[in-house]
Every structure is written in structure tokens, then in C-alpha cells.
């Protein structure tokens, strides 16, 4: 894939998800992002826009680095002639021998890209990349009501064209227009002109503040077109998707902690589970509450501790499962709107359920 781009000098159009699949990945965690960026650099290619800034199903172009100048991407929205069509992953993953192992201690240096990525842009949210249902200012009120009802909308953008928002219609603005005298006949007669428009690169938490104030923001892409709409419901759904793994992990840790409390560990045993280099903790008095997740597993790996738990399950399989949880936990701690994979989410849910029965 990269060789094709470098040799021909023609950009390759792919989705972010396809790029991840080339590296056998599903989500863009901190270390995955560094690894992919490092590999692309070594192969002499880069993406525009940066793959870590786009929604996971957003479209990016893969360029040869030497064709781009000193790290400067083409102007936003500029058409690139001769772009290669989207290529299915199965047709291009032929120059990689095996799935890469991406560890937390991968020797990839922090770069300017890491510094630049000090915030989460709203471009990573699906709703910001989903063109909203809209009406034109002159559309009849019956059309407005139909769109609100048929789509189950609370907010309906009014656009003069794809780049020119006039305002937002809500059930509240519709009610005000009806209560003010003659009933409205067109969309322009019942819209709220106080609408906030933000760019795809707007920090997520800045957009949240605007949404809290007005209930909605429209999103504009690099071509100056309205490409999405974010509401309080979108933010709430995103929050639930991101917070659920944290809740699972908290409950799993609580169950493991309670199991170790049952073992009645001595102070000497507790200290033995701590990294010897951690002088502050090894020399002080600690309890089970002071242990880390990894130290829970270290303790349970000891036969003398495991026997005190009186669990009639396979210790090795149990520790292997908890080690997978530990790996997921490490990735979850690096907050990212991509969240975790469905498989990882299911593993956490089933692990929590298993521990509840012990």
C-alpha cells in the first residue's frame, strides 16, 4: 500500500478504520497512534488530515512525504488530482508478515504530534460527521413539522445552502411563533437565529460548554459546509459509551480487593507484592487498599495466597483473564472517543459477572 503511494506519487484515499485494519487494530489508543505514525514515517508516507484527528469512519488521504514539502499539508478542502480510489484492506495488506504487537513501552519518542494532540477535537465524534436533516428558510411549516416528527428531532437546522445556516427550529421556537399571533407559514418565521457554529477542530469540552448553554451546535467542515450537529443527547450517549468501561473496571477492582481481604494477608506479605524500587510503599505500613491492579494479580499468582481464597476455579485461567483486564484497563486510562472494542467491552462485562458470583 505505502509502496504504491511512494512509487506512483499518487495519494491513496482510505478511511481511518481501514488504516487501523492494516495494522490489525480497532481503536486509536495512545500507543497504537504512536506506532502507526512511526510506521507511516518509516515507510515515507503520511495522512491528510492527520488520521488521529478524524472520525474513525472519516476519509483521509495517504501521501508520499517528499511530495508534501516540509511537513505542510495542502490547504483544507483542496482537491488533489489523480487520487487513487478507496482500496479494500484485503487487497493491500500483503507486505506485512504478521500482526504487530504494540506494547505500552514501545520505543517511539514523543513528537510534536503528541504535543499538538493535547485536546480531543469534536471531529472524533460520529454526530459531528453525520450531515443533519435540515429545511430551507422558505419551506412550508407542514414540512418543518413533518421533519421534526418523522425523524424524532428536537432540533432542525434551517440552511439557505450547505454553507449558510440561518438558524435552528425547535418545538419551543415553534410554540413561541404560534403563540405570537398569526401562525407561521414558513420555516423562517419560527426559527431561532441564535445558533452556534463550530469547526471540526473545536475542542470537545469547548463544544460541550456551548451545548449546555443552547442545547445544540452546528459543525462546519474544512470546506465550510455544515457537516454535523451535536446535541446534549449526543454528548450524553458518548459519555455513557466512554464511562461504562470505567464502571466495569471499578467493580472488577472492588471484587478483587474483597477477595484479597478475605485472604487476611500479613503486612510482610503485602509489602512483598510491591515493586522493591518503590521505597516509600515498601517501607511503610500498607493495606490491601494500597495495592495496584497489577499487585492484586501478583498476590493471587502466589499459591499460598490462592489457597486461602478457597476458589474452586483454575488459578492460571483466572490470572490470564485478569491480565487481559489489566491490558484493557491500561488502554482505557488514555481517554479517547473511539472507546474500546466490542470484544473488550464484552470481556469486562463477563468478568464482572463472574466475580460477582465468587
Residue frames relative to the residue before (quaternion, step in Angstrom):
aa qw qx qy qz dx dy dz
X 1.0000 0.0000 0.0000 0.0000 0.00 0.00 0.00
X 0.7101 0.4330 -0.2548 0.4934 3.59 0.75 -1.07
X 0.6269 0.5435 -0.3358 0.4460 3.57 1.01 -0.82
X 0.6192 0.5494 -0.3330 0.4515 3.58 1.02 -0.82
X 0.6759 0.4947 -0.2893 0.4634 3.57 0.93 -0.92
X 0.6827 0.4939 -0.2896 0.4541 3.58 0.90 -0.96
X 0.6894 0.4926 -0.2844 0.4486 3.59 0.89 -0.95
X 0.7519 0.3897 -0.2168 0.4855 3.59 0.84 -0.96
X 0.3464 -0.7473 0.4955 0.2759 3.58 1.14 -0.58
X 0.5780 0.5833 -0.3683 0.4360 3.55 1.30 0.14
X 0.4692 -0.6907 0.4676 0.2902 3.61 -0.86 0.91
X 0.2967 -0.7316 0.5909 0.1658 3.54 -1.20 0.64
X 0.2530 -0.7766 0.5632 0.1253 3.57 -0.77 1.06
X 0.1288 0.7764 -0.6007 0.1408 3.55 -0.70 1.15
X 0.4781 -0.6187 0.5146 0.3518 3.56 -1.29 0.06
X 0.6371 -0.5116 0.4004 0.4149 3.56 -1.24 0.38
X 0.6311 0.5441 -0.3347 0.4400 3.58 0.98 -0.83
X 0.6431 0.5127 -0.3249 0.4669 3.59 1.00 -0.80
X 0.6259 0.5362 -0.3393 0.4535 3.57 0.98 -0.83
X 0.6512 0.5077 -0.3145 0.4682 3.58 0.95 -0.85
X 0.6468 0.5322 -0.3211 0.4419 3.58 0.99 -0.84
X 0.5782 0.5812 -0.3794 0.4289 3.58 1.11 -0.61
X 0.7484 0.3399 -0.1810 0.5400 3.57 1.18 -0.65
X 0.4998 -0.6887 0.3969 0.3440 3.58 1.26 0.45
X 0.5138 0.6227 -0.4281 0.4062 3.58 0.99 0.82
X 0.3087 -0.7541 0.5534 0.1726 3.56 -1.25 0.49
X 0.7980 0.1710 -0.0646 0.5743 3.58 1.11 -0.65
X 0.4344 -0.7061 0.5042 0.2418 3.56 -1.25 0.50
X 0.0100 -0.7879 0.6142 -0.0430 3.55 0.14 1.25
X 0.7393 -0.4244 0.2910 0.4344 3.54 -1.33 0.21
X 0.7474 0.4142 -0.2326 0.4645 3.56 0.76 -1.04
X 0.5909 0.5483 -0.3604 0.4693 3.58 1.13 -0.59
X 0.6531 0.5207 -0.3088 0.4551 3.57 0.93 -0.92
X 0.6602 0.4982 -0.3082 0.4700 3.58 0.91 -0.89
X 0.6512 0.5305 -0.3176 0.4401 3.56 0.94 -0.91
X 0.6880 0.4780 -0.2874 0.4643 3.58 0.82 -0.99
X 0.6421 0.5198 -0.3296 0.4570 3.58 0.95 -0.85
X 0.6537 0.5161 -0.3077 0.4601 3.57 0.99 -0.86
X 0.6637 0.5026 -0.3049 0.4625 3.59 0.97 -0.87
X 0.6407 0.5199 -0.3295 0.4589 3.58 0.96 -0.82
X 0.6394 0.5265 -0.3191 0.4606 3.57 1.00 -0.85
X 0.6779 0.4918 -0.2961 0.4592 3.58 0.90 -0.91
X 0.6815 0.4692 -0.2763 0.4889 3.58 1.20 -0.56
X 0.5146 -0.6860 0.3885 0.3373 3.58 1.31 -0.03
X 0.6440 0.4850 -0.3377 0.4859 3.58 1.16 0.54
X 0.0726 -0.7646 0.6372 0.0638 3.55 -1.35 0.26
X 0.4185 -0.7166 0.5028 0.2421 3.56 -1.23 0.35
X 0.0617 -0.7564 0.6491 0.0518 3.52 -1.26 0.53
X 0.4373 -0.3032 -0.8128 0.2373 1.55 -1.21 2.19
X 0.6855 -0.4376 0.3472 0.4670 3.62 -1.24 0.17
X 0.5083 -0.6970 0.4062 0.3015 3.60 -0.70 1.06
X 0.6552 0.5212 -0.3299 0.4361 3.61 1.10 -0.53
X 0.6615 0.5183 -0.3047 0.4483 3.61 1.25 -0.25
X 0.6732 0.5086 -0.2905 0.4514 3.59 1.22 -0.37
X 0.6044 -0.5167 0.4446 0.4125 3.54 -1.28 0.33
X 0.6391 -0.5794 0.3439 0.3710 3.57 -1.08 0.70
X 0.7295 0.3479 -0.2334 0.5407 3.62 1.18 -0.45
X 0.4156 0.7085 -0.4644 0.3311 3.57 1.28 0.30
X 0.4620 -0.6862 0.5001 0.2561 3.56 -1.24 0.52
X 0.0378 -0.7783 0.6268 -0.0049 3.55 -1.00 0.92
X 0.3120 -0.7166 0.5830 0.2219 3.57 -1.31 0.22
X 0.2965 -0.7324 0.5918 0.1594 3.51 -1.08 0.85
X 0.0810 -0.8204 0.5658 -0.0164 3.57 -0.61 1.21
X 0.4799 -0.5883 0.5370 0.3677 3.58 -1.23 0.38
X 0.5214 -0.6784 0.4134 0.3116 3.60 -0.76 0.97
X 0.6772 0.5129 -0.3139 0.4240 3.59 0.91 -0.84
X 0.6356 0.5305 -0.3302 0.4533 3.60 1.23 -0.35
X 0.6728 0.5542 -0.2766 0.4047 3.57 1.25 -0.28
X 0.4965 -0.6141 0.4644 0.4009 3.58 1.20 -0.26
X 0.7296 -0.4481 0.2949 0.4242 3.60 -1.30 -0.03
X 0.8225 -0.2934 0.1394 0.4668 3.56 0.32 1.27
X 0.5689 0.5985 -0.3898 0.4077 3.58 1.21 0.30
X 0.3259 -0.7607 0.5280 0.1905 3.61 -0.63 1.10
X 0.5999 -0.5371 0.4228 0.4158 3.60 -1.19 0.30
X 0.6590 -0.5164 0.3615 0.4103 3.55 -1.21 0.43
X 0.6100 -0.5821 0.3993 0.3601 3.52 -1.11 0.77
X 0.8264 0.2319 -0.1777 0.4813 3.52 -0.98 0.90
X 0.4932 0.6720 -0.4330 0.3432 3.60 1.25 -0.12
X 0.3912 -0.7194 0.5259 0.2301 3.57 -0.85 0.95
X 0.2035 -0.7752 0.5881 0.1086 3.56 -0.94 0.88
X 0.3526 -0.7645 0.4942 0.2168 3.60 -0.45 1.16
X 0.8258 0.2898 -0.1918 0.4441 3.49 -1.20 0.59
X 0.3131 0.7641 -0.5161 0.2275 3.59 1.15 0.39
X 0.4446 -0.6830 0.5145 0.2668 3.54 -0.99 0.87
X 0.5213 -0.6526 0.4480 0.3189 3.59 -0.98 0.82
X 0.6711 -0.4832 0.3777 0.4164 3.52 -1.31 0.37
X 0.1685 -0.7965 0.5775 0.0612 3.55 -0.84 1.02
X 0.4620 -0.6782 0.4858 0.3011 3.63 -0.76 0.95
X 0.6033 -0.5998 0.3840 0.3589 3.59 -0.99 0.79
X 0.6342 0.5629 -0.3449 0.4024 3.58 0.94 -0.82
X 0.6870 0.4959 -0.2850 0.4483 3.59 1.13 -0.57
X 0.7689 0.3849 -0.1966 0.4711 3.56 1.15 -0.40
X 0.6228 0.5207 -0.3653 0.4555 3.58 1.13 -0.35
X 0.3569 0.7387 -0.4963 0.2840 3.53 0.35 1.26
X 0.6767 0.4679 -0.3004 0.4827 3.56 1.27 0.04
X 0.6205 0.4982 -0.3497 0.4944 3.56 1.25 0.36
X 0.4055 -0.7652 0.4463 0.2254 3.57 -0.62 1.10
X 0.8153 -0.0683 0.0824 0.5691 3.59 0.88 -0.82
X 0.6596 -0.5068 0.3808 0.4038 3.51 -1.31 0.32
X 0.4117 -0.7239 0.4894 0.2588 3.62 -0.76 0.96
X 0.3139 -0.7037 0.5997 0.2158 3.53 -1.19 0.60
X 0.1239 -0.8117 0.5699 0.0309 3.55 -0.55 1.16
X 0.1020 -0.8192 0.5640 0.0187 3.56 -0.32 1.24
X 0.6398 -0.5332 0.3901 0.3927 3.54 -1.27 0.36
X 0.7409 0.3922 -0.2300 0.4943 3.57 1.05 -0.68
X 0.1809 0.8077 -0.5369 0.1633 3.56 1.14 0.60
X 0.4016 -0.7565 0.4608 0.2328 3.63 -0.71 1.01
X 0.3310 0.7019 -0.5563 0.2972 3.55 0.46 1.21
X 0.3888 -0.7529 0.4780 0.2314 3.58 -0.58 1.11
X 0.5503 -0.5544 0.4955 0.3798 3.52 -1.25 0.50
X 0.1365 -0.8086 0.5701 0.0500 3.56 -0.99 0.81
X 0.7153 -0.3932 0.3346 0.4709 3.51 -1.34 -0.07
X 0.5928 0.5796 -0.3638 0.4246 3.57 1.10 -0.68
X 0.6448 0.5162 -0.3256 0.4603 3.59 0.99 -0.82
X 0.6481 0.5052 -0.3220 0.4701 3.57 1.00 -0.78
X 0.6541 0.5190 -0.3150 0.4512 3.55 0.98 -0.87
X 0.7045 0.4513 -0.2571 0.4837 3.57 1.09 -0.73
X 0.2514 0.7930 -0.5155 0.2055 3.58 0.90 0.92
X 0.7578 0.2344 -0.1847 0.5802 3.61 1.25 0.06
X 0.4564 -0.6693 0.5172 0.2761 3.55 -1.30 0.33
X 0.2642 -0.7749 0.5502 0.1643 3.64 -0.57 1.08
X 0.5713 -0.6121 0.4215 0.3483 3.58 -1.13 0.59
X 0.4815 0.6711 -0.4372 0.3559 3.60 1.23 -0.21
X 0.6195 0.5647 -0.3389 0.4272 3.59 1.21 -0.41
X 0.6266 0.5352 -0.3365 0.4557 3.60 1.26 -0.24
X 0.5362 -0.6565 0.4249 0.3178 3.58 -0.91 0.89
X 0.6511 0.5342 -0.3290 0.4271 3.61 0.93 -0.84
X 0.6291 0.5391 -0.3344 0.4492 3.59 1.12 -0.59
X 0.7316 0.3810 -0.2136 0.5234 3.58 1.26 -0.36
X 0.5933 0.5463 -0.3609 0.4683 3.58 1.29 0.23
X 0.4050 -0.7404 0.4808 0.2378 3.58 -0.43 1.23
X 0.3619 -0.7735 0.4751 0.2124 3.60 -0.62 1.07
X 0.5419 -0.5469 0.5162 0.3752 3.53 -1.29 0.43
X 0.0341 0.8174 -0.5714 0.0645 3.60 -0.86 0.91
X 0.2467 -0.7242 0.6150 0.1907 3.55 -1.36 0.12
X 0.4749 -0.6403 0.5174 0.3110 3.55 -1.33 0.24
X 0.6700 -0.5245 0.3339 0.4055 3.61 -1.14 0.51
X 0.7437 0.4253 -0.2325 0.4604 3.60 1.01 -0.77
X 0.4282 0.7096 -0.4674 0.3076 3.60 1.24 0.01
X 0.5443 -0.6393 0.4394 0.3193 3.56 -1.05 0.81
X 0.6262 -0.5697 0.3871 0.3654 3.55 -1.17 0.65
X 0.5908 0.5721 -0.3661 0.4355 3.58 1.13 -0.61
X 0.6294 0.5218 -0.3237 0.4763 3.58 1.11 -0.71
X 0.6232 0.5474 -0.3239 0.4550 3.55 1.04 -0.85
X 0.6885 0.4809 -0.2806 0.4647 3.57 0.81 -1.04
X 0.6324 0.5347 -0.3379 0.4472 3.58 0.99 -0.82
X 0.6730 0.4972 -0.3033 0.4559 3.60 0.86 -0.93
X 0.6440 0.5204 -0.3221 0.4590 3.58 0.96 -0.84
X 0.7296 0.4413 -0.2432 0.4624 3.56 0.87 -0.97
X 0.7051 0.4873 -0.2856 0.4287 3.58 0.81 -0.98
X 0.7406 0.3820 -0.2172 0.5084 3.58 1.09 -0.68
X 0.4072 -0.7288 0.4612 0.3006 3.58 1.28 -0.09
X 0.3366 0.7836 -0.4560 0.2543 3.55 1.09 0.79
X 0.2829 -0.7149 0.6085 0.1965 3.51 -1.28 0.52
X 0.7680 0.1986 -0.1033 0.6000 3.57 1.29 -0.46
X 0.0517 -0.7981 0.6002 -0.0131 3.56 -0.86 1.00
X 0.3161 -0.7692 0.5230 0.1870 3.63 -0.42 1.17
X 0.2161 -0.7303 0.6335 0.1369 3.54 -1.17 0.70
X 0.0184 -0.8267 0.5597 -0.0547 3.58 -0.46 1.25
X 0.4029 -0.6861 0.5507 0.2525 3.55 -0.96 0.90
X 0.7276 -0.1384 0.0752 0.6676 3.54 1.21 -0.74
X 0.7691 -0.3978 0.2252 0.4467 3.59 -1.26 0.00
X 0.7415 0.3962 -0.2173 0.4960 3.59 1.22 -0.41
X 0.7437 0.4258 -0.1969 0.4763 3.59 1.22 -0.33
X 0.1029 -0.8065 0.5809 0.0399 3.61 -0.09 1.25
X 0.2749 -0.7626 0.5650 0.1538 3.57 -0.97 0.87
X 0.7507 -0.2932 0.2184 0.5503 3.57 1.13 -0.60
X 0.4550 -0.6493 0.5374 0.2873 3.52 -1.36 -0.32
X 0.2127 -0.7416 0.6188 0.1480 3.56 -1.08 0.77
X 0.0223 -0.7659 0.6426 -0.0009 3.55 -0.98 0.93
X 0.6518 -0.4797 0.3790 0.4487 3.57 -1.25 0.14
X 0.6168 0.5462 -0.3450 0.4496 3.57 1.12 -0.61
X 0.6789 0.4698 -0.3003 0.4777 3.60 0.89 -0.90
X 0.6163 0.5376 -0.3366 0.4668 3.57 1.12 -0.67
X 0.6551 0.5116 -0.3049 0.4649 3.57 1.00 -0.83
X 0.6405 0.5235 -0.3221 0.4605 3.58 0.99 -0.82
X 0.6577 0.5140 -0.3110 0.4545 3.57 0.96 -0.89
X 0.6674 0.4953 -0.2963 0.4706 3.59 1.02 -0.77
X 0.6938 0.4824 -0.2772 0.4573 3.57 1.08 -0.71
X 0.6518 0.5822 -0.3021 0.3807 3.57 1.20 -0.36
X 0.7696 -0.2566 0.1811 0.5560 3.61 1.17 0.18
X 0.8190 -0.0511 0.0784 0.5661 3.56 -0.74 -1.07
X 0.4861 -0.6659 0.4724 0.3116 3.61 -0.87 0.87
X 0.5396 -0.6381 0.4351 0.3351 3.62 -1.00 0.74
X 0.2901 -0.7649 0.5535 0.1560 3.54 -1.12 0.72
X 0.7921 0.1856 -0.0950 0.5737 3.59 1.15 -0.57
X 0.7054 -0.4764 0.3301 0.4080 3.53 -1.32 0.29
X 0.6591 0.5374 -0.3275 0.4117 3.61 0.92 -0.84
X 0.6527 0.5375 -0.3144 0.4315 3.59 1.18 -0.46
X 0.7810 0.2940 -0.1719 0.5234 3.61 1.20 -0.15
X 0.4928 0.6723 -0.4347 0.3407 3.57 1.16 0.40
X 0.3774 -0.6662 0.5933 0.2485 3.52 -1.33 0.41
X 0.2917 -0.8039 0.4953 0.1528 3.58 -0.44 1.21
X 0.5955 0.5705 -0.3638 0.4331 3.59 1.24 -0.29
X 0.2678 0.7613 -0.5372 0.2454 3.56 0.29 1.29
X 0.3319 -0.7489 0.5470 0.1727 3.55 -0.95 0.91
X 0.1128 -0.7765 0.6184 0.0434 3.57 -0.93 0.98
X 0.0536 -0.8105 0.5831 -0.0140 3.57 -0.77 1.05
X 0.4994 -0.6508 0.4858 0.3018 3.56 -1.25 0.43
X 0.6615 -0.5235 0.3670 0.3919 3.55 -1.26 0.38
X 0.6893 0.4763 -0.2863 0.4649 3.58 1.16 -0.52
X 0.3879 0.7255 -0.4816 0.3021 3.60 1.27 0.17
X 0.4981 -0.6470 0.4762 0.3265 3.62 -0.88 0.86
X 0.5987 -0.6094 0.3930 0.3401 3.55 -0.98 0.92
X 0.7200 0.4597 -0.2769 0.4400 3.58 0.79 -0.96
X 0.5758 0.5425 -0.3846 0.4756 3.61 1.19 -0.39
X 0.6572 0.5041 -0.3044 0.4703 3.58 0.98 -0.87
X 0.6141 0.5545 -0.3485 0.4404 3.58 1.03 -0.77
X 0.6304 0.5348 -0.3375 0.4502 3.60 0.97 -0.80
X 0.6617 0.4940 -0.3039 0.4751 3.58 0.98 -0.85
X 0.6516 0.5172 -0.3163 0.4560 3.58 0.99 -0.82
X 0.6152 0.5416 -0.3459 0.4568 3.59 1.03 -0.74
X 0.6830 0.4953 -0.2834 0.4560 3.58 1.00 -0.84
X 0.8412 0.2058 -0.0623 0.4962 3.57 0.76 -1.06
X 0.5231 -0.6648 0.4009 0.3516 3.60 1.22 -0.20
X 0.8123 0.0568 0.0045 0.5805 3.59 1.20 -0.39
X 0.0350 -0.7454 0.6611 0.0783 3.55 -1.30 0.45
X 0.3415 -0.6877 0.5945 0.2387 3.56 -1.19 0.60
X 0.2761 -0.7705 0.5587 0.1339 3.56 -1.10 0.73
X 0.1839 -0.7867 0.5853 0.0678 3.55 -0.91 1.02
X 0.3299 -0.7567 0.5282 0.1991 3.60 -0.90 0.89
X 0.7420 -0.4222 0.2810 0.4384 3.57 -1.31 -0.05
X 0.6538 0.4820 -0.3104 0.4939 3.58 1.25 -0.34
X 0.5239 -0.6708 0.3731 0.3693 3.55 1.36 0.25
X 0.5089 0.6354 -0.4253 0.3956 3.60 1.24 0.36
X 0.4914 -0.6153 0.5174 0.3350 3.55 -1.20 0.55
X 0.0615 -0.8515 0.5201 -0.0275 3.57 -0.37 1.26
X 0.8235 0.0504 -0.0104 0.5649 3.59 1.21 -0.21
X 0.1878 -0.7483 0.6232 0.1276 3.52 -1.37 0.11
X 0.1381 -0.7910 0.5931 0.0583 3.57 -0.89 0.96
X 0.0820 -0.7913 0.6056 0.0157 3.55 -0.87 1.01
X 0.6926 -0.4433 0.3517 0.4473 3.55 -1.32 0.10
X 0.6190 0.5464 -0.3458 0.4457 3.59 1.07 -0.68
X 0.6324 0.5284 -0.3333 0.4581 3.60 0.99 -0.81
X 0.6665 0.4948 -0.3008 0.4696 3.57 0.93 -0.90
X 0.6432 0.5244 -0.3225 0.4554 3.58 0.99 -0.83
X 0.6583 0.5030 -0.3100 0.4664 3.59 0.95 -0.87
X 0.6406 0.5149 -0.3203 0.4711 3.57 1.03 -0.80
X 0.6387 0.5328 -0.3206 0.4533 3.56 1.00 -0.84
X 0.6486 0.5118 -0.3203 0.4634 3.59 0.94 -0.87
X 0.6646 0.5147 -0.3071 0.4461 3.58 0.90 -0.93
X 0.7159 0.4465 -0.2508 0.4745 3.57 1.02 -0.81
X 0.7057 0.4823 -0.2726 0.4418 3.58 1.02 -0.76
X 0.5419 0.6550 -0.4005 0.3419 3.61 1.10 -0.59
X 0.6612 0.4893 -0.3374 0.4577 3.66 0.84 -0.81
X 0.6170 0.5389 -0.3509 0.4535 3.61 1.04 -0.72
X 0.6573 0.5067 -0.3089 0.4646 3.58 0.98 -0.84
X 0.6235 0.5291 -0.3330 0.4694 3.58 1.00 -0.83
X 0.6879 0.4969 -0.2844 0.4461 3.56 0.86 -1.02
X 0.6276 0.5344 -0.3393 0.4532 3.57 0.99 -0.78
X 0.6773 0.4860 -0.2938 0.4677 3.58 0.93 -0.90
X 0.6255 0.5296 -0.3350 0.4648 3.59 1.04 -0.76
X 0.6633 0.4980 -0.3056 0.4675 3.59 0.91 -0.89
X 0.6305 0.5326 -0.3354 0.4542 3.59 0.99 -0.76
X 0.6560 0.5062 -0.3108 0.4656 3.58 0.97 -0.85
X 0.6541 0.5024 -0.3162 0.4688 3.60 0.95 -0.85
X 0.6367 0.5316 -0.3239 0.4551 3.57 0.99 -0.83
X 0.6673 0.5015 -0.3003 0.4616 3.58 0.94 -0.89
X 0.6142 0.5390 -0.3485 0.4591 3.59 1.08 -0.67
X 0.6891 0.4745 -0.2856 0.4673 3.58 0.93 -0.88
X 0.5844 0.5496 -0.3730 0.4661 3.59 1.10 -0.58
X 0.6177 0.5560 -0.3273 0.4495 3.56 1.09 -0.78
X 0.6548 0.5375 -0.3099 0.4316 3.61 1.11 -0.67
X 0.2772 -0.7944 0.5007 0.2034 3.62 1.28 -0.22
X 0.0550 0.8401 -0.5320 0.0903 3.56 0.67 1.16
X 0.4296 -0.6862 0.5246 0.2633 3.55 -1.06 0.78
X 0.6609 -0.4964 0.3753 0.4195 3.56 -1.28 0.29
X 0.6340 0.5307 -0.3281 0.4569 3.57 1.00 -0.78
X 0.6534 0.5024 -0.3124 0.4723 3.58 0.97 -0.82
X 0.6411 0.5268 -0.3286 0.4511 3.58 0.91 -0.87
X 0.6767 0.4941 -0.2965 0.4583 3.57 0.89 -0.91
X 0.6387 0.5532 -0.3308 0.4202 3.58 1.09 -0.66
X 0.6464 0.5288 -0.3193 0.4478 3.59 1.19 -0.42
X 0.6126 0.5661 -0.3342 0.4388 3.58 1.28 -0.30
X 0.5904 -0.5590 0.4477 0.3722 3.56 -1.16 0.64
X 0.4801 -0.6979 0.4477 0.2865 3.63 -0.68 1.05
X 0.6180 0.5628 -0.3467 0.4256 3.59 1.14 -0.55
X 0.6221 0.5270 -0.3360 0.4715 3.58 1.25 -0.39
X 0.1635 -0.8486 0.4979 0.0724 3.56 0.42 1.29
X 0.6267 0.5685 -0.3513 0.4007 3.58 0.93 -0.84
X 0.7442 0.4013 -0.2238 0.4849 3.57 0.91 -0.88
X 0.6564 0.5199 -0.3307 0.4353 3.61 0.99 -0.73
X 0.7241 0.4345 -0.2479 0.4748 3.59 1.08 -0.63
X 0.6734 0.4826 -0.2981 0.4742 3.58 1.25 -0.21
X 0.5681 -0.5651 0.4651 0.3764 3.52 -1.33 0.06
X 0.0149 -0.8145 0.5787 -0.0384 3.56 -0.74 1.06
X 0.2717 -0.7187 0.6106 0.1917 3.53 -1.38 0.22
X 0.7177 -0.3992 0.3211 0.4716 3.58 -1.29 0.00
X 0.6085 0.5820 -0.3488 0.4115 3.60 1.06 -0.71
X 0.6751 0.5100 -0.2901 0.4472 3.60 1.16 -0.54
X 0.5502 0.6222 -0.3969 0.3907 3.60 1.24 -0.17
X 0.4218 -0.6721 0.5465 0.2678 3.55 -1.22 0.59
X 0.6973 -0.4508 0.3315 0.4479 3.57 -1.28 0.16
X 0.6601 0.5120 -0.3082 0.4551 3.57 0.93 -0.89
X 0.6555 0.5073 -0.3064 0.4681 3.56 1.08 -0.71
X 0.5456 0.5722 -0.3973 0.4659 3.59 1.18 -0.46
X 0.6948 0.4769 -0.2763 0.4621 3.55 0.86 -0.99
X 0.6159 0.5436 -0.3452 0.4539 3.57 1.04 -0.76
X 0.6545 0.5103 -0.3065 0.4661 3.58 0.99 -0.84
X 0.7146 0.4599 -0.2657 0.4552 3.58 0.85 -0.98
X 0.5752 0.5840 -0.3776 0.4308 3.58 1.24 -0.30
X 0.5983 0.5627 -0.3549 0.4466 3.58 1.25 -0.38
X 0.4982 -0.6835 0.4513 0.2845 3.57 -0.78 1.05
X 0.6665 0.5196 -0.3129 0.4334 3.58 0.96 -0.87
X 0.6484 0.4769 -0.3153 0.5027 3.59 1.16 -0.55
X 0.6514 0.5406 -0.3152 0.4290 3.57 0.88 -0.96
X 0.6501 0.5353 -0.3261 0.4295 3.58 0.93 -0.85
X 0.6551 0.5189 -0.3130 0.4512 3.59 1.10 -0.63
X 0.6040 0.5736 -0.3569 0.4229 3.58 1.20 -0.40
X 0.2409 -0.8161 0.4922 0.1833 3.58 1.28 -0.41
X 0.3603 0.7153 -0.5080 0.3170 3.56 0.95 0.96
X 0.2515 -0.7830 0.5529 0.1339 3.58 -0.69 1.05
X 0.4897 0.5942 -0.4760 0.4248 3.54 0.69 1.19
X 0.6285 -0.5607 0.3883 0.3739 3.57 -1.24 0.49
X 0.4212 -0.7383 0.4690 0.2400 3.57 -0.60 1.17
X 0.6641 0.5136 -0.3240 0.4361 3.61 0.86 -0.90
X 0.6688 0.4881 -0.3066 0.4695 3.58 0.90 -0.89
X 0.6233 0.5434 -0.3310 0.4547 3.57 1.06 -0.77
X 0.6820 0.4770 -0.2862 0.4749 3.59 0.87 -0.96
X 0.6221 0.5373 -0.3416 0.4557 3.60 1.02 -0.77
X 0.6500 0.5042 -0.3200 0.4700 3.58 0.97 -0.85
X 0.6833 0.4847 -0.2949 0.4597 3.60 0.89 -0.89
X 0.6123 0.5359 -0.3564 0.4593 3.58 1.13 -0.55
X 0.6106 0.5219 -0.3448 0.4857 3.58 1.12 -0.63
X 0.6177 0.5291 -0.3325 0.4775 3.57 1.07 -0.77
X 0.6328 0.5388 -0.3294 0.4481 3.58 0.99 -0.83
X 0.6540 0.5092 -0.3144 0.4627 3.58 0.96 -0.85
X 0.6425 0.5009 -0.3203 0.4834 3.59 0.99 -0.83
X 0.6226 0.5585 -0.3292 0.4382 3.56 0.99 -0.88
X 0.6564 0.5195 -0.3153 0.4470 3.58 0.92 -0.87
X 0.6842 0.4678 -0.2924 0.4770 3.59 0.99 -0.78
X 0.6233 0.5521 -0.3391 0.4379 3.58 1.07 -0.75
X 0.6289 0.5677 -0.3395 0.4085 3.58 1.03 -0.76
X 0.6556 0.4227 -0.3104 0.5433 3.60 1.25 -0.32
X 0.3084 -0.8118 0.4715 0.1534 3.54 0.16 1.39
X 0.1864 0.7610 -0.6035 0.1479 3.57 -0.87 1.00
X 0.5241 -0.6751 0.4213 0.3032 3.61 -0.86 0.92
X 0.5213 0.6116 -0.4334 0.4079 3.61 1.17 -0.26
X 0.2959 -0.7768 0.5039 0.2348 3.56 1.18 -0.53
X 0.5880 -0.5382 0.4354 0.4183 3.56 -1.15 -0.63
X 0.6280 -0.5482 0.3878 0.3934 3.56 -1.23 0.34
X 0.6410 -0.5206 0.3943 0.4033 3.56 -1.24 0.40
X 0.6321 0.5457 -0.3291 0.4409 3.56 1.06 -0.76
X 0.6627 0.4919 -0.2978 0.4798 3.57 0.99 -0.86
X 0.6338 0.5281 -0.3303 0.4585 3.57 1.00 -0.80
X 0.6595 0.5024 -0.3066 0.4676 3.57 0.97 -0.86
X 0.6319 0.5353 -0.3353 0.4491 3.59 1.01 -0.79
X 0.6510 0.5064 -0.3169 0.4684 3.60 0.97 -0.83
X 0.6619 0.5134 -0.3109 0.4490 3.57 0.92 -0.91
X 0.6895 0.4733 -0.2849 0.4684 3.59 0.91 -0.89
X 0.6237 0.5317 -0.3394 0.4616 3.59 1.08 -0.68
X 0.6306 0.5210 -0.3271 0.4732 3.57 0.98 -0.82
X 0.6624 0.5099 -0.3027 0.4579 3.57 0.93 -0.92
X 0.6393 0.5260 -0.3229 0.4587 3.58 1.01 -0.81
X 0.6868 0.4908 -0.2866 0.4531 3.58 0.88 -0.96
X 0.6008 0.5689 -0.3606 0.4306 3.57 1.10 -0.61
X 0.7009 0.4750 -0.2649 0.4616 3.56 1.17 -0.60
X 0.5862 0.5964 -0.3714 0.4034 3.61 1.26 -0.11
